[in-house]
């Protein structure tokens, strides 16, 4: 009966699948002789359901338990472990019991699925299971050595790629394991993980974005995987060595991921592209805002909160400024995600004040300090330095701290705004900071070389025009820099800059 049930369950040449009849046969075999195979096969069918068989996970648990109790069946131990690990309708999660079942299956027959599943639980820990990454490695290695187990190759690869307590990172070995899993069974998790590793490179692994694209394409083609669509979209949006930028294809991939599963990351990334516009993609700010709103509504996406807040703070064509909504979005992104960009955005908004948003420099400073402590954020360093230099903000000036923050932003982030602001402090000798025109000139040169910063051009032009403090006078270069720095500025702005430069020069004399 059990064998006929299995034949009808699987179907074969000349035998049509008939799950309903298979269930009847399994039930009959269980009733007649408590047949182990019948218990196991029926439990499998009921745990999954489908094809006319109602899902009944609670009954599946009972059948697995009977197969274990009466027959000490290893496959039942493993499948019951999986069911208890994830839980199901009518079945409460019980990870501790799952661990016991996996341990028993390993002890009885060195079952490879039990090894791999237990390794995964020990690798991640939680739910009453103590993390034990070293034991997880041993289990994965045993499953690979004894059974050439693909899932263990992938699980061990993940563990070695990120490292853990008692487990040294070994990205090169992780790559070898992913390659082996792909070669053996075209495992799509291995493809996906290897693609991510190759797109980044580093840690002894050569970057190979072109291969990463191929792997993502295979995962999408063979498994219609949404995560692969999103990651490939991000890679094509930026382009890389060996990978031509293709924003139109990135949009297609994001749209497909959204259609397939409403993926929140795809919604957010598509919003970014439509907000900025790009080659082959028409700018559509209104749709971008709708996408950001959806990502917030459906996925509480911190990046979407922050991006929409910046849109509301600055306004866009066809979008009215709403600083109050911007402040609320920043606050929410900080509260729910500790988003550093939200900290700096709200800090800027509070330091300036706006319609409906009261100026609060003390809170702005707190936010900048937090962004620096938690993420070493360059923008926070520069803006905090700006506030610490100015006594108009009801904050005691601290030029020495400001200079240290700017030095740090230059050293750690090669930040151009920090170069310009620090250069100005060194020229003026602000708040007791010792003047050093030669260092200032070097900072301005660096800012110009990095991004043709026009403020740096004008400030360096003034130093070269006057020549002082170890800076040789060079009127011809000064004139060229001044012309380049003023290029593109309107008349009012040009006059304001001229007045400021004259005032600064007078102050130095």
C-alpha positions, 0 to 999 in steps of 0.5 A: 500500500505504502509503495503504491501510494508513493508511486501515485504521489510521484507519478511515473510513465504510464502512471498519473499522479493522484495525491488523494488516492496516495493519502488514502493508501498511506492512511490504510497502511498506517491503520493496518500495520503502522507502516513507517514509510506511510507515516513519513510520506503522509506527514510530508504531504500534510506538512506541505499541502497542495494538489488537493491535499489540505495542509495539516501540520499538526497531524504531520507532527503526530505522524513524525512523532509516531515514526520516531517513537515506534521506528526510531526513523532518522528522516522523521527526526530531521523533518520534524526538526525542520517543522518545529524550527520554522513553526506552522499553523497549529504548530508552535515553534520549538527550536530547542526540541529541533536541536535535540532531534538533529543531535539524535539523527546525527548520533544515530546515522550521521545524517547530513541534513541534520548536520547542516540544519543544526550547524545553521542554528548554532551559527546564528544562535537565538530562540533558546539556542546558544551560539556556537560557531566553532561547533557549526564549522565542525558540523558543516565540515563533516557534512561536506567530507562525508556526504559532499553536502551542498547546503553545508558548503553554502552554510559554511561559506556564509560563516567563513565570509563573515567570521564569528567568535572562534571562527576566523574570516576566510573569504577565499575559502568561502569562494571555493565552497560556493564554486564547489556547490555551483559546480555540483548542483547549480545551487542558487544560494551559492550563486547569489552569495558568490555574486555578492562577494565578487562584486565587492572583492577584497579580503584576498578575492579579486573583484569580478563584477562581470562574473557577478552579473552572470551569476545574478542573471543565472539566478534570475533566469533559473529561479526568478529570485527577487533579491538577485533582481535587486542586487543586479539592478544596483550593480547595473545602476552604478556600473563597474569594471567590466560592467557597463552602466545600464540604468534602463535595465536596472529600472526593468529589474526593480519594476519586475521585483516590485511586480513579483513580490512588492520588494521594498528595497526595489521600491526604494531604489526605483524611487531614487532613480526616478527622483534623480533621472539618468541616461535613458530614464526620464525624471519623475519626481511625483512617482518617486515620492509615491514610491518612497511613501509606499516603501515607508508604508509597506516596509518602514524603510529608513532610507525612504523616510530619509530621502522623502524628508530631504525632498520635503525639506528642499522642495522639488519641481511640482513638490511644495516644501514641507519642513514640518513633515521633513522633521517628522520623517527624520525623527521617525527614521532616527527612532526606528532605524538610528539612521545617520543621514536622518540625524545629520538632516534633522541637525541641519534643519534644526540649526537653520530653523524653518517655517513650523520648525523652531531653531534648536542648535543644542539638539542639532549639536547632540544629533551631530555628536551622535552621528559622529560617535555611531558612524564617524559621519563626515558631514556631521563633523563639518557641520558641528565644526561650523556651529562651534566656530560661531557665537551666534548660535548660543553655543560657546565657541570652541575653535580648537575642537572645530579644527580637530573635527575638520582635521578628522574629516579630512584624514578619514574621509578626504572631505572637500568641505572640511578642507575648505573650512579648515583652510579658512580657519588656518588663514584667519587664525580663528579662535586661537588657532595658529595661522598657517597659510602654507597648510591652508594653500595645500588644503585648497589645492587638494580640494581643487584637485579632487573636485574643482571646488570653486570656493577653494579656487577663490580662497587660494586665489586670494592667498596667491594674490597677496603672498604671505606666510610661506605662500609665494605670490603668483598673480597670474595663477591667482587671476586664473583661479579667480576666473574659474571660481567665479565662472557660472555665478550670477551677478549678485552672488559674484558681488557678495563673494567679492565683498567677502574676499575683500573683507577677509583680505583686510582682516588678514592685514 
